[in-house]
Amino acid sequence: MQDFSAALLSDGPVQRLLDIAVAAQESEGELSLDDEIRRYIRLISCDWVANWNCSVYFSSGVLDAVSDYLERLGMLDSYPSEFRRKVERAAGDMDPAEYLGTLAELVRMADRRGVPEYDELAMGSREFLQTFPHLFGFGACLADEGDRGFVEVIRSAVTDEHPYCTERAVSYTTEAQRALVVFPGPDGLKKHLPWATRERLHEIIDTVNEHMRREHA
């Protein structure tokens, strides 16, 4: 029978935090582990579903539980292979159980500092993909239909799903509105998405709102 802890290690907060730790460890100083953890905390804290389902406090507790269990077991051999590889890459020369306990404490320390504002800590690429997944995906629509006008592509992306367009329509407008607040100025999301200027974010909102008034009033 598979060990009960395998489910905790195959997906969820341990995997997410290990991905962050590995990226920081292998970035040769380009990424700060502390900053990346704080971005993780902001991502979870700003999404009420994520915070309700798997709070940062819970995430650090899972790391502690895995650390304690690993310390008692004394080896990584019986753990899922992907988990083993990530722990070894993140821990380096540290004992794996000690490293996971240290990572848990770093998460708690960062959480006690509170959620950083974007002008204090800029949004990172990993955080961006989780915050604006639909706008990121919309770039593929533009690439596939680059010979059509921008508004026409938006309209098509929504109406092609009608009458089951609610999720896509709401996601486009929600992310566009959030981007206008988080990224003020004429460039909008251009740093992350070359096409996503402030003007085009407004066009997304206006086009989707027009569809909602016409088809869903």
C-alpha positions, 0 to 999 in steps of 0.5 A: 500500500502506498504511504499516506504522505505520497498524496501530500508530496505529489501535488499541492503546497509542498510541490509549489514551494519546492518549485520556488525553492529550486528556481531560486537555488538554481538561478545563481543569485538572480532570484531571491528565495525570500522574495519568491516566497513573499510572492507566493504568499501574495498570490495565495492571500489575494485569491480568497478561494486559494486562501480558503482551501490552502492557506499559507499557514497550512502550507508551512504546516504541511512542510513541517509535517513532511520534515518530521516524517522524513526525519523519522524515516531517515531516507528519501527512497520511499518517496515519490521520485519527483519529490525526491529530485526536487528536495535534493536540488533545493536542499543542496548540501543540507539534510533534506528533513532539516531543509524542509523544516527551515523552508517552513520557518521561512514561509512563516516568517515571511507571512508574519511580515504581511502581504507586500504591495506591488510597488514594494515587490514587483510581480514575478513571472510565475505570479503573473501566470497564475494571476492572469491566465486567461489574458496570457492564453488570449495571446495565442488567439491573437497569434492564430488570428493576427490578420483580424482586428483586435476587437474582432478577435475578442468578440469572436473569443466570447461569442464562439462560446455563447451561450456558455461564455460566462466563465471566459467573459467574466475571466477576461474582464476581471483580469483586465480590470485587475491589470488596470489597477495593478499596472497603471500607466499607458503600457499596462501589461506590456512588460509581461504581454507585449500586446496588452497595453492599457488601451487594449485592456479597456477594449477587452472590457468594453467588448465583453460588456457589450456582449453581456448587455446584448446577450445576457441582459 
